[in-house]
Amino acid sequence: MRITLLHGIHAVRDDGTPVKLQPRMRAVLLVLLVEGVNAPVSADRLLELVWGEQADDKHTLHNTMSKLRARFGRDRIVRDPDVDGYRFVAGPGTHVDLWAWWRLLDVCTEMSRSDPYAAAFLWDRALGLWSPNSLTGLPGTIAMDALCHGLRRERLKAVEQKSEVRLSLGRHAQVAAELPALVDRHPEREHLRELLMVALYRESRPAEARELYRRLSERLRDDGGAQPLHALQSLHERIHANDPALLDVVPPALPAADLAVMRSGADVSMLSTARMWSALVDEGPDGPDSYTTAADRAAARFVQAITGAELGRRQLENLQYGDRFVRRAAVDHGIGRFLELGAPVPSARFSLHRGARLARQGTRFVYANPSGPLADHARERLHGVEGVDFVQGGLDDPERLLAQPSVRALFQLDLPPDEREPVAIIDRHNLNVTPDSLDPRSLYAALLDGLAPGSMLAVTAAAADCLSTQVARYIEEVQRDAPEDEHLVLRGRERLAEIVPPGMEVLPPGVVDAFDLWAGPRPAGRPGGFSQFVVAAIKR
């Protein structure tokens, strides 16, 4: 179920049908989702918030709650007789945009310190969850007004934090363009005014900055003789004195991950979903193996926070499955040649060739990725590693990939078929951006056609079966900023089984959730909102 509070209050069931809510029901739902998640909300508190002075007894409340529970389910809105109140129980697949907003606030605050370049993007995405008409049409009780005022104050605080990050990055022009209307609407927010004054001064507009201070001083004097806070007074004095120190802003150094992408020649103005998924398991933007932009990292954290899914763990499971597969292929099936499709940049933590060589010395490995800049960057990092290469190419064009000298040598295509050794092809990423219109089954068949019996294919795919409509919508929103050929394609369990080409025998246990193939102790619980399936097959 999807419940929206920040774009008007409404709820939609998993099958897409809306839940009909009367005005009082919307108000009660808001209260339950704000105050009744970790502890029940008492009947007296509900009456105070929703009915105010009109509340004379609890009969009307319980009648409304009975109707609300009938619409949402008694297991979702639970009555607590001990306190004569109600609480909201979030079942699997329940998405509440307000809760996602709260998760994003925590992530944005942390990233503002650790990765300000990414935080600047993430604050924009977070604030985009709110519509201008949020929290309207509610009862005008004193308590409800206070509750909504607190939520709106959270948003204003977030705008201030975003502006602080922008100023620290030297982006004062953006702050000067965005804040004037907000300062006019919220004259009581002196810190917001302070940020705008700094931005205007750095934009060589000191007179406008001083005017902002003068207008506030007059307003406070007319309202009772108060003065602006000390911080604002001090800033005004420094602006009036043309303090050059106010102009001294040294943005932090661009992280190593961004520099690596820039040096490779990639288009840094475009989000890359491939790099975005890698950002979920990178050791940080300054890690030696990181290859992401600030926009990539922000998009990754946004999707993870907004969906409530532990995408980092899912990506880790995917990488662990790849390591487990190459070891099994080497030990159980004697395979010493591997091709990975859609490969990320191999890292010290996750390099399939390292895992394969722990199981069998002398294995040969070729990584392939459709991105030329990424392939060039990865090849440079692999320079000097014997028997390992990184080439440009992907599943969408088997002929081009097979023409690569490294791939031809790996597949031994210049030898008679009966002299060739088996090869294992692993695809943990490429299928996820390959549409059905390209017929992935025939593409895999073209790659496997010349391979010796005993060759293997292992594929993981993002699963549509357990993906909620809301999660899919947010992923689609993020993908609008990425090239079309990197858009995520979701497939169900049955569809994944169908892409295995003829002549390949699916190995037990068949198509299963990657979570169920975790090697070693499993993490507690199961992530929600996002999953992936895996399948392995052998050529007979």
C-alpha positions as CSV (number, residue, x, y, z in Angstrom):
1,M,0.0,0.0,0.0
2,R,1.2,3.5,-0.8
3,I,0.2,6.3,1.5
4,T,1.0,9.9,0.5
5,L,1.0,12.8,3.0
6,L,3.3,15.3,1.3
7,H,1.3,15.5,-2.0
8,G,-2.1,15.7,-0.4
9,I,-3.4,12.9,1.9
10,H,-4.4,9.8,0.1
11,A,-3.8,6.0,0.0
12,V,-3.6,3.5,-2.9
13,R,-3.8,-0.2,-2.6
14,D,-1.3,-2.6,-4.2
15,D,-3.7,-3.2,-7.1
16,G,-3.9,0.5,-7.9
17,T,-7.3,1.2,-6.4
18,P,-7.6,4.3,-4.2
19,V,-8.8,4.1,-0.6
20,K,-11.8,6.4,-0.2
21,L,-11.1,8.7,2.7
22,Q,-13.4,11.4,4.2
23,P,-11.8,14.6,5.4
24,R,-11.7,13.5,9.1
25,M,-10.3,10.1,8.1
26,R,-7.4,11.9,6.3
27,A,-6.7,13.9,9.4
28,V,-6.7,10.8,11.6
29,L,-4.5,9.0,9.2
30,L,-1.9,11.8,9.3
31,V,-1.9,11.8,13.1
32,L,-1.4,8.0,13.2
33,L,1.5,8.1,10.7
34,V,3.2,11.0,12.5
35,E,2.6,10.0,16.2
36,G,1.1,6.5,16.2
37,V,3.9,4.3,14.8
38,N,6.1,3.6,17.7
39,A,3.5,4.1,20.4
40,P,-0.3,4.3,20.3
41,V,-2.1,7.7,20.1
42,S,-4.6,8.1,22.8
43,A,-8.3,8.8,22.1
44,D,-8.0,12.1,23.9
45,R,-5.0,13.2,21.7
46,L,-6.9,12.2,18.5
47,L,-9.9,14.2,19.7
48,E,-7.7,17.2,20.5
49,L,-6.0,17.1,17.1
50,V,-8.9,16.3,14.8
51,W,-12.0,17.6,16.5
52,G,-10.6,20.3,18.9
53,E,-13.2,22.1,20.8
54,Q,-16.0,20.2,19.1
55,A,-15.0,17.0,20.9
56,D,-17.6,16.2,23.5
57,D,-17.3,12.5,23.7
58,K,-15.4,9.6,22.1
59,H,-18.3,8.0,20.2
60,T,-17.6,10.1,17.0
61,L,-13.9,9.2,17.2
62,H,-14.5,5.4,17.6
63,N,-17.1,5.5,14.8
64,T,-14.5,7.2,12.5
65,M,-11.8,4.8,13.5
66,S,-14.1,1.8,12.8
67,K,-14.6,3.0,9.3
68,L,-10.9,3.7,8.8
69,R,-9.9,0.3,10.1
70,A,-12.4,-1.3,7.7
71,R,-10.6,0.4,4.8
72,F,-7.0,-0.2,5.9
73,G,-7.4,-3.5,7.8
74,R,-7.6,-4.1,11.5
75,D,-4.1,-5.6,11.4
76,R,-2.8,-2.3,10.1
77,I,-4.6,0.1,12.4
78,V,-4.6,-1.6,15.8
79,R,-6.6,-0.5,18.8
80,D,-4.7,-0.6,22.1
81,P,-7.3,-1.0,25.0
82,D,-4.6,-0.4,27.7
83,V,-4.4,3.3,26.7
84,D,-7.7,3.6,24.9
85,G,-5.9,4.5,21.7
86,Y,-4.7,3.4,18.3
87,R,-1.4,2.8,16.5
88,F,-0.4,2.2,12.9
89,V,1.4,-1.1,12.0
90,A,3.3,-1.0,8.8
91,G,3.0,-4.3,7.0
92,P,5.3,-5.6,4.2
93,G,5.2,-3.3,1.1
94,T,3.7,-0.3,3.0
95,H,5.3,2.9,1.7
96,V,4.7,6.2,3.4
97,D,6.3,9.2,1.8
98,L,6.6,11.1,5.1
99,W,8.7,8.2,6.6
100,A,10.8,8.2,3.5
101,W,11.3,12.0,4.0
102,W,12.5,11.4,7.5
103,R,15.0,8.7,6.4
104,L,16.3,11.1,3.7
105,L,16.8,13.8,6.3
106,D,19.2,11.6,8.2
107,V,21.0,10.5,5.1
108,C,21.3,14.1,3.8
109,T,22.6,15.4,7.1
110,E,25.3,12.7,7.2
111,M,26.3,13.2,3.6
112,S,26.5,17.0,4.2
113,R,29.5,16.2,6.4
114,S,31.1,13.2,4.6
115,D,30.3,14.0,0.9
116,P,29.0,17.5,0.4
117,Y,29.1,17.4,-3.4
118,A,26.7,14.4,-3.4
119,A,24.7,16.0,-0.6
120,A,23.9,19.0,-2.8
121,F,22.2,16.7,-5.2
122,L,20.5,14.6,-2.5
123,W,19.0,17.7,-0.8
124,D,17.3,18.7,-4.1
125,R,15.8,15.2,-4.5
126,A,14.6,15.1,-0.9
127,L,12.9,18.5,-1.0
128,G,11.3,17.4,-4.3
129,L,9.1,15.0,-2.3
130,W,7.1,18.0,-1.0
131,S,4.4,19.7,-3.1
132,P,3.4,23.3,-2.6
133,N,-0.1,22.1,-1.4
134,S,1.2,19.7,1.2
135,L,-0.8,19.4,4.5
136,T,-3.8,21.4,3.3
137,G,-7.5,20.7,3.9
138,L,-7.0,19.6,7.5
139,P,-9.1,20.6,10.5
140,G,-8.1,24.0,11.8
141,T,-7.6,22.9,15.4
142,I,-4.9,24.4,17.5
143,A,-3.2,21.1,18.0
144,M,-3.4,20.2,14.3
145,D,-2.0,23.5,13.3
146,A,0.9,23.0,15.6
147,L,1.6,19.5,14.2
148,C,1.6,20.7,10.6
149,H,3.7,23.7,11.6
150,G,6.3,21.3,13.0
151,L,6.4,19.3,9.8
152,R,6.7,22.5,7.6
153,R,9.5,23.7,10.0
154,E,11.4,20.5,9.2
155,R,11.2,21.3,5.6
156,L,12.5,24.9,6.1
157,K,15.3,23.5,8.2
158,A,16.2,21.2,5.3
159,V,16.3,24.2,2.9
160,E,18.7,25.9,5.3
161,Q,20.9,22.9,5.5
162,K,21.0,22.6,1.7
163,S,21.9,26.2,1.4
164,E,24.7,25.8,3.8
165,V,26.1,23.0,1.7
166,R,25.8,25.1,-1.4
167,L,27.6,28.0,0.2
168,S,30.4,25.7,1.3
169,L,30.8,24.6,-2.3
170,G,31.0,28.2,-3.6
171,R,27.5,28.0,-5.2
172,H,26.3,31.3,-3.8
173,A,24.5,32.2,-7.1
174,Q,22.1,29.2,-6.5
175,V,21.4,30.3,-3.0
176,A,20.8,33.9,-4.0
177,A,18.3,32.8,-6.7
178,E,16.4,30.4,-4.5
179,L,16.0,32.0,-1.1
180,P,14.4,35.4,-1.7
181,A,10.8,34.2,-2.0
182,L,11.2,31.9,1.1
183,V,12.7,34.7,3.2
184,D,9.7,36.9,2.3
185,R,7.2,34.2,3.3
186,H,9.1,33.3,6.5
187,P,10.5,36.5,8.0
188,E,10.9,34.8,11.4
189,R,13.6,32.4,10.0
190,E,16.6,34.6,10.7
191,H,19.1,31.9,9.7
192,L,17.5,31.7,6.3
193,R,17.9,35.4,5.9
194,E,21.5,35.2,7.1
195,L,22.3,32.6,4.4
196,L,20.7,34.8,1.7
197,M,22.7,37.8,2.9
198,V,25.9,35.9,2.6
199,A,25.0,34.7,-0.8
200,L,24.1,38.2,-2.0
201,Y,27.3,39.7,-0.6
202,R,29.4,37.0,-2.4
203,E,27.4,37.9,-5.6
204,S,28.7,41.5,-5.3
205,R,25.2,42.7,-4.1
206,P,26.0,44.1,-0.7
207,A,23.3,46.8,-0.9
208,E,20.6,44.1,-1.2
209,A,22.1,42.2,1.7
210,R,21.9,45.3,3.9
211,E,18.4,46.0,2.8
212,L,17.3,42.5,4.0
213,Y,18.7,43.4,7.4
214,R,17.0,46.8,7.5
215,R,13.6,45.4,6.7
216,L,13.8,42.8,9.4
217,S,15.0,45.4,12.0
218,E,12.1,47.7,11.1
219,R,9.6,44.8,11.4
220,L,10.9,43.7,14.8
221,R,11.0,47.3,16.1
222,D,7.4,47.8,15.0
223,D,6.3,44.5,16.6
224,G,7.7,45.4,20.0
225,G,11.2,46.7,19.9
226,A,13.2,43.5,19.6
227,Q,16.5,43.3,17.8
228,P,17.8,40.7,15.3
229,L,19.7,37.8,16.8
230,H,23.4,38.4,17.5
231,A,24.6,36.3,14.5
232,L,22.6,38.4,12.1
233,Q,23.7,41.6,13.7
234,S,27.4,40.5,13.4
235,L,26.9,39.5,9.8
236,H,25.4,42.9,9.0
237,E,28.3,44.7,10.6
238,R,30.8,42.7,8.5
239,I,28.9,43.4,5.3
240,H,28.7,47.1,6.2
241,A,32.5,47.0,6.7
242,N,33.1,45.1,3.5
243,D,34.9,42.4,5.3
244,P,36.9,40.5,2.7
245,A,36.9,37.3,4.9
246,L,33.3,36.9,3.9
247,L,34.4,36.3,0.4
248,D,36.9,33.6,1.4
249,V,35.3,30.3,0.5
250,V,37.5,27.3,-0.4
251,P,35.4,24.4,-1.6
252,P,36.5,21.0,-0.5
253,A,38.6,19.0,-2.9
254,L,36.6,17.0,-5.5
255,P,36.6,13.4,-4.3
256,A,38.8,10.8,-6.0
257,A,35.8,9.0,-7.4
258,D,34.6,12.1,-9.3
259,L,38.2,12.7,-10.6
260,A,38.5,9.2,-11.8
261,V,35.3,9.5,-13.9
262,M,36.4,12.9,-15.3
263,R,39.9,11.6,-16.2
264,S,38.3,8.6,-18.0
265,G,36.5,11.0,-20.4
266,A,33.0,10.0,-19.3
267,D,30.1,12.5,-19.6
268,V,30.0,13.7,-15.9
269,S,26.8,15.7,-16.6
270,M,24.9,12.5,-17.0
271,L,23.8,10.2,-14.2
272,S,25.0,6.6,-14.8
273,T,22.8,3.9,-13.2
274,A,25.7,1.4,-13.6
275,R,27.9,3.7,-11.4
276,M,24.9,4.4,-9.1
277,W,24.6,0.7,-8.2
278,S,28.3,0.5,-7.6
279,A,28.1,3.4,-5.2
280,L,26.0,1.3,-2.9
281,V,29.0,-0.9,-2.0
282,D,31.9,1.5,-2.6
283,E,34.1,2.3,0.4
284,G,33.4,6.0,-0.1
285,P,34.1,8.7,-2.6
286,D,37.7,8.8,-1.7
287,G,38.3,5.1,-1.9
288,P,41.1,4.0,-4.3
289,D,38.7,1.9,-6.4
290,S,35.7,4.3,-6.5
291,Y,34.5,5.4,-9.9
292,T,31.3,7.5,-9.4
293,T,30.1,11.1,-9.6
294,A,28.3,13.0,-6.9
295,A,25.1,12.6,-8.9
296,D,25.6,8.9,-9.0
297,R,26.1,8.6,-5.2
298,A,23.2,10.9,-4.4
299,A,20.9,8.9,-6.7
300,A,22.0,5.6,-5.0
301,R,21.3,6.9,-1.5
302,F,18.0,8.4,-2.6
303,V,16.7,5.2,-4.0
304,Q,17.9,3.3,-0.9
305,A,16.4,5.7,1.6
306,I,13.2,6.4,-0.3
307,T,12.2,2.8,-0.7
308,G,13.3,1.6,2.7
309,A,15.0,-1.3,0.9
310,E,18.5,-2.4,1.9
311,L,19.8,-2.0,-1.6
312,G,23.4,-2.0,-0.4
313,R,22.9,-5.4,1.0
314,R,21.2,-6.6,-2.1
315,Q,24.1,-5.4,-4.2
316,L,26.5,-7.0,-1.8
317,E,24.6,-10.3,-2.2
318,N,24.9,-9.9,-6.0
319,L,28.6,-9.5,-5.7
320,Q,28.9,-12.4,-3.3
321,Y,26.9,-14.6,-5.6
322,G,29.3,-13.8,-8.4
323,D,32.3,-14.8,-6.3
324,R,30.6,-18.0,-5.2
325,F,29.7,-18.9,-8.8
326,V,33.2,-18.5,-10.2
327,R,34.7,-20.6,-7.4
328,R,32.1,-23.4,-7.9
329,A,32.7,-23.2,-11.7
330,A,36.5,-23.5,-11.1
331,V,36.4,-26.2,-8.5
332,D,33.3,-28.3,-9.4
333,H,33.4,-27.9,-13.2
334,G,37.1,-27.3,-13.9
335,I,36.5,-24.1,-15.7
336,G,39.5,-21.8,-16.1
337,R,38.1,-19.2,-18.5
338,F,35.6,-16.5,-17.5
339,L,33.8,-13.6,-19.2
340,E,31.8,-11.1,-17.1
341,L,29.2,-8.9,-18.9
342,G,28.3,-5.4,-17.7
343,A,31.2,-5.6,-15.3
344,P,31.9,-2.8,-12.9
345,V,35.4,-1.6,-12.2
346,P,37.2,-4.5,-10.3
347,S,38.1,-3.4,-6.8
348,A,40.3,-4.8,-4.0
349,R,37.1,-6.0,-2.3
350,F,35.2,-7.4,-5.3
351,S,37.2,-8.8,-8.2
352,L,36.0,-12.0,-9.7
353,H,39.3,-12.9,-11.2
354,R,40.8,-12.9,-7.6
355,G,38.1,-15.3,-6.4
356,A,38.5,-17.6,-9.3
357,R,42.3,-17.7,-8.9
358,L,42.0,-18.6,-5.2
359,A,40.1,-21.7,-6.4
360,R,42.2,-22.4,-9.5
361,Q,45.5,-21.0,-10.4
362,G,46.0,-19.6,-13.9
363,T,42.4,-18.8,-14.7
364,R,41.9,-16.3,-17.6
365,F,39.4,-13.5,-17.2
366,V,37.9,-10.9,-19.5
367,Y,35.6,-8.2,-18.1
368,A,33.2,-6.3,-20.5
369,N,31.2,-3.1,-20.2
370,P,29.4,-1.1,-22.8
371,S,30.9,2.1,-21.5
372,G,34.2,3.0,-23.3
373,P,35.4,5.4,-20.6
374,L,34.7,2.9,-17.9
375,A,36.5,0.1,-19.8
376,D,39.5,2.3,-20.4
377,H,39.7,3.3,-16.8
378,A,39.3,-0.3,-15.6
379,R,41.9,-1.6,-18.1
380,E,44.4,1.0,-16.8
381,R,43.9,-0.2,-13.3
382,L,44.3,-3.8,-14.3
383,H,47.5,-3.0,-16.2
384,G,50.2,-5.7,-15.5
385,V,47.7,-8.3,-14.2
386,E,48.5,-11.4,-16.2
387,G,45.6,-13.1,-18.0
388,V,43.1,-10.4,-17.2
389,D,41.6,-7.8,-19.6
390,F,38.8,-5.3,-19.7
391,V,37.1,-4.6,-23.0
392,Q,34.3,-2.4,-24.3
393,G,31.2,-4.3,-25.3
394,G,28.0,-5.8,-24.0
395,L,25.2,-8.3,-24.4
396,D,23.4,-6.0,-26.9
397,D,26.0,-6.7,-29.6
398,P,27.5,-10.2,-29.4
399,E,29.1,-9.9,-32.8
400,R,31.1,-6.8,-31.7
401,L,32.0,-8.4,-28.4
402,L,33.2,-11.6,-30.1
403,A,35.4,-9.6,-32.4
404,Q,37.4,-8.3,-29.5
405,P,40.8,-10.0,-29.6
406,S,40.8,-10.7,-25.9
407,V,37.4,-12.4,-26.1
408,R,38.3,-14.4,-29.2
409,A,41.4,-15.6,-27.4
410,L,39.4,-16.4,-24.3
411,F,36.8,-18.4,-26.3
412,Q,39.6,-20.0,-28.4
413,L,37.6,-19.3,-31.5
414,D,40.6,-19.8,-33.7
415,L,40.9,-23.4,-32.6
416,P,38.8,-26.3,-33.8
417,P,35.6,-26.7,-31.7
418,D,36.7,-30.0,-30.2
419,E,39.9,-28.4,-28.9
420,R,38.3,-25.6,-27.0
421,E,38.0,-25.4,-23.3
422,P,34.7,-24.6,-21.5
423,V,34.1,-20.9,-20.6
424,A,31.8,-19.5,-17.9
425,I,29.8,-16.3,-18.7
426,I,28.5,-14.4,-15.8
427,D,26.1,-11.5,-16.1
428,R,25.1,-9.6,-12.9
429,H,24.4,-6.3,-14.5
430,N,24.0,-6.3,-18.3
431,L,20.7,-8.1,-18.5
432,N,19.2,-5.5,-16.1
433,V,19.6,-2.8,-18.8
434,T,18.7,-5.0,-21.8
435,P,15.1,-4.7,-22.9
436,D,13.1,-7.7,-24.0
437,S,12.8,-6.2,-27.5
438,L,16.4,-7.2,-28.1
439,D,15.6,-10.8,-27.2
440,P,18.2,-11.5,-24.5
441,R,17.8,-15.3,-25.1
442,S,19.1,-15.1,-28.6
443,L,21.9,-12.7,-27.5
444,Y,23.1,-15.2,-24.9
445,A,22.7,-18.0,-27.5
446,A,25.0,-16.1,-29.9
447,L,27.7,-15.8,-27.3
448,L,27.4,-19.5,-26.2
449,D,27.2,-20.9,-29.7
450,G,30.9,-21.5,-30.3
451,L,31.7,-22.6,-26.8
452,A,32.6,-26.1,-25.7
453,P,30.3,-28.4,-23.8
454,G,30.6,-27.8,-20.1
455,S,30.5,-24.1,-20.6
456,M,28.3,-22.2,-18.1
457,L,26.0,-19.2,-17.9
458,A,25.1,-17.4,-14.6
459,V,22.7,-14.5,-14.6
460,T,21.2,-12.3,-11.9
461,A,18.3,-10.0,-12.6
462,A,16.4,-7.3,-10.7
463,A,13.1,-8.8,-9.8
464,A,9.7,-7.4,-10.7
465,D,7.7,-9.9,-8.7
466,C,8.1,-8.2,-5.3
467,L,8.7,-4.6,-6.4
468,S,6.0,-2.3,-5.3
469,T,4.5,0.3,-7.6
470,Q,5.9,3.1,-5.5
471,V,9.5,1.7,-5.5
472,A,9.3,1.3,-9.3
473,R,8.0,4.9,-9.6
474,Y,11.0,6.3,-7.7
475,I,13.5,4.2,-9.6
476,E,12.0,5.5,-12.9
477,E,12.2,9.0,-11.5
478,V,15.9,8.6,-10.9
479,Q,16.5,7.0,-14.3
480,R,15.1,10.0,-16.2
481,D,18.6,11.6,-15.6
482,A,20.4,8.6,-17.0
483,P,21.0,7.5,-20.7
484,E,18.1,5.4,-22.0
485,D,20.4,2.4,-22.5
486,E,21.1,2.3,-18.8
487,H,17.5,2.2,-17.6
488,L,16.7,-0.7,-15.3
489,V,14.6,-3.5,-16.8
490,L,12.7,-5.6,-14.2
491,R,11.9,-9.2,-14.8
492,G,10.0,-11.8,-12.9
493,R,11.1,-15.3,-12.0
494,E,9.4,-17.0,-14.9
495,R,10.9,-14.5,-17.4
496,L,14.4,-15.1,-16.1
497,A,14.0,-18.9,-16.7
498,E,12.9,-18.2,-20.3
499,I,16.1,-16.3,-21.2
500,V,18.2,-19.4,-20.8
501,P,19.1,-20.5,-24.4
502,P,18.4,-23.9,-25.8
503,G,21.0,-26.5,-25.2
504,M,21.7,-25.2,-21.7
505,E,20.6,-27.2,-18.6
506,V,19.5,-25.1,-15.6
507,L,21.3,-26.3,-12.5
508,P,19.6,-26.9,-9.2
509,P,18.1,-25.1,-7.3
510,G,16.8,-23.4,-10.5
511,V,15.7,-19.7,-10.4
512,V,15.9,-18.5,-6.8
513,D,16.2,-15.3,-4.8
514,A,19.8,-14.3,-4.5
515,F,19.1,-13.9,-0.8
516,D,18.7,-17.7,-0.6
517,L,22.1,-18.3,-2.1
518,W,24.0,-16.2,0.5
519,A,27.3,-18.0,1.3
520,G,27.9,-18.3,5.0
521,P,25.7,-16.8,7.9
522,R,22.8,-14.9,6.6
523,P,21.8,-11.4,7.8
524,A,18.7,-11.4,9.9
525,G,15.4,-10.7,8.2
526,R,14.7,-10.0,4.6
527,P,14.9,-6.6,2.8
528,G,11.7,-5.2,1.4
529,G,10.8,-3.4,-1.8
530,F,13.6,-4.7,-4.0
531,S,14.9,-8.2,-4.8
532,Q,16.8,-10.1,-7.5
533,F,16.8,-13.6,-8.8
534,V,19.7,-15.8,-9.9
535,V,20.0,-18.7,-12.3
536,A,22.9,-20.9,-13.5
537,A,23.0,-23.2,-16.5
538,I,25.5,-25.6,-18.2
539,K,25.9,-26.4,-21.8
540,R,25.4,-30.1,-22.6
